[in-house]
Amino acid sequence: MFIYHLGYESAVNGGSDMGLMKCCRGQVVTISSDTPAVDAAKIMGEKNVGSVIVVGTDGRPRGILTDRDLVIRVLAQGKNPGTVRTEEIMSRDVVTFPDSMGIYEAVQKMADRGIRRMPIVDDAGKLTGIVTMDDIVRMLGEEMAFVAKNIEKQSPLIPIPM
């Protein structure tokens, strides 16, 4: 499930920073580290996603594999996608953020680190969701539309001279 509308009440009454879980995708596409690259690509295509989170048997993120990783680390190097394993091509330095982190803090950290996808973990380090810059932009756009409607509704009608 993908939840991206915060609503005015949560923005105003939720403190100075809205929580990540308000705009994260709860269903994350995951694979194991021994998944062949070709299968990872098929899964991404079937699920219509640009990345998958590589998780261990404990449910904790071990890495991330993007469609760009597949192109640069497999196809461009002439490797056989049927024999290359995810663990050989995934980004291991995956940055995770706690589910308690606020959206504004997360956006700042994503910008500082140059990342577009951010796995969300609980206090035990287990994967609970994922937020992408696209998700945040979409959510902010909807929030701006909500604010604009509210302003328009409360503004006096101004007669247009003819």
QUIGIGI-V187060 format. One record per residue. D_LAST is the distance of its C-alpha to the last C-alpha in Angstrom with 1 decimal. Layout:
d_last
D_LAST
D_LAST
This chain:
d_last
50.3
47.4
45.5
42.5
40.1
40.9
38.4
37.1
40.2
42.6
40.6
40.4
43.8
45.7
46.5
45.4
46.0
45.5
48.6
49.2
50.2
46.7
45.6
48.9
50.3
53.2
54.8
56.0
57.7
61.1
64.2
67.7
68.9
71.3
68.6
68.9
65.9
65.4
65.1
62.7
60.5
60.8
59.8
56.7
55.7
56.4
54.5
51.7
52.2
52.7
55.4
58.2
59.9
63.7
65.4
69.0
71.0
70.0
66.3
65.5
63.5
65.9
63.4
60.3
60.1
57.0
56.3
56.4
59.9
61.0
59.8
61.2
64.3
65.5
64.0
63.7
67.3
68.7
69.9
70.6
67.9
70.5
72.9
70.7
70.2
67.1
69.1
69.8
66.1
64.1
62.7
65.0
63.2
60.6
58.7
58.3
56.3
57.3
55.2
54.7
52.8
49.2
46.5
45.5
49.1
49.7
46.8
48.2
51.7
50.5
48.8
51.9
54.2
52.1
52.3
49.8
51.8
53.4
55.9
55.8
59.2
60.5
63.0
65.9
64.2
63.6
60.5
57.9
54.8
52.9
49.6
48.0
45.3
43.4
43.7
42.5
39.4
38.6
39.1
37.0
34.2
34.3
34.5
31.4
29.5
30.9
29.8
26.3
26.1
27.5
25.0
22.1
23.7
24.2
20.9
18.6
15.3
12.5
9.2
6.4
3.8
0.0
